[in-house]
């Protein structure tokens, strides 16, 4: 699977270790930045680039997911969710990682790098990547309702 990763300065070290872990697990990793520590960097561009790449890959039939993280993961999730076709979930334990995939068909996971030890964050990501969407009718219906709203909302709002 192709995994698109983005972070901010707070998650840079975790990003490097996570990439090594995912490559060893057989995944293709695409790093959307940053590549060096800049304490005043702005995460939205990195997270949006990763989210756009997930959408492009999925539209092309490539098996792809995204991982974004920063100090809390909140802003990174918000940025990723601005991209049409992204369902980014903020995850804080293994259960929320699994449910993000099972119930919401989330295609991006967001984690607070300052909120979890490295091994814990990696376990959430591994669980998210391995878990399939359930395709349960109620979940498909709800995701469809969200997509319908996204398509019909006014662009001048």
N, C-alpha and C positions, 0 to 999 in steps of 0.2 A: 504494500500500500504506500502511496505517496502522502507524506505528512508535511504540511506547510506550517512553519513556526515563526512567531514574531513575539517580541518582548519590549521591555524598556530597560533602562539601566538597572532597575531593581532585580530583574530576572536574568541578566546576562550570563552569570556563572551557571545558573540552573539550565539555561538554554544550551550552553556548550555541553554540559554533562548529559542532558536529555538527548541531544542529537547523537552523541556517541552511543548511548543506550539503544536508541531506535535503529540506528544503522546496524548495530550488532544483532538486533532482533530481526533484521532482514528488510526493514523499511527503507524507502527512498526519502530522504529529508531535504526539504528546500527551506533555507534560512532567509527570511525577509528582513532581518535586522533587529537591532543594530549589530554592527560587527566590532565595535569598540565601545569602551565605557565612556559615556558622556552624562554626567549627573543631571544635566538640564535637557536631555533629549525629549522629544515629543513622540509618544508611542502611537498616536492615531495613524500616521502614515504607514508605519510598519504593520500594524494590525489590519488595516484596510487592504494593504497589498496582499497579505496572506489570505484574507477572506476572499478577495477577488480571484486569487489563484485557485482556491478550492472550488468556487463556482465554475470557473473556466474548465478545470479538470473534470468535474462531475458532468458538465454539459457535453464534454468530449468523450464520456464513457470511462474516464480514468477513475479508479478506486482511490479517493482522496479524502482526507480530513484535515482539520486545522487545530493547532494548539497555540493559544495566545496567553501571555501572563505578564504580570507586573507586580507591584507591591501588594495590591489587594485583588487584582483581577477585574475589578468593577469597570474601570474606564476602558480596559482592553475589550471586555465583553460588549460594552456599549458601542465602541468603534466598529467592531466586527459586525454587529447587528445592523449597522447602517447600510451594509452591502446587500442588495437584492439577492434573495436566494439563500442567505445565511440564517441559520438558527444556532446562535452561540449560547452556550449554557455556562453560567458560573457554577463551578463545582467545588465543594468543600469536604467531600468524603466519597468513599467508593460507591455508596448507594446513589448519590446524586449523579455520579459519572455514569453509572449503569442506566438509571432512569432517563437521563438526557438522551441516550441512544434508543432505549426500548420504547419510550413513550413519545418523545419529541422529535425523533430522527435528527437530533442535533448533528451538525456537521463541523462545528468548531467547539472546542472546550476552552474555558478560561479559568485560570487558577491564580490565586494570590501567592506569589513566590515568597513573600515575607510572612505568610500565614501558616506555612507547612514545612516540615523538614523535607529535604530532597527525596528521600526514599518514599515518603508518603505521597508527594506530588507525582512521582513517577508511577506509583501504583494506581493512582486515579487515571492517569493518561493511558496506561496499559489496559485497564478495565474498559475505558471509553472506546479505545481502538478495537478491542476484541469483541465488543458487544454489538449484535445486530439490532436493527429496528424491528419491532414486533410485528408490524403490519396489521395490528389489531384494528378492526373497523373504527372504533371510537377514536383512536389516536390518528388514524388517517383522516377522519372527518374533521377533527380539531385543527390539524395542520392545514387542511384545505380551507378552513374558515379564516385562518390567519393569512394564508396566501391570497384569498379572495379580497380581504381587506387591503392588503398591500397593493394589489392591482387596481383597486377602485378608489383609493384615497386621493383627495385633491392634491395636485402638485404645487399649488400656490399656498398651501396651508403652512 
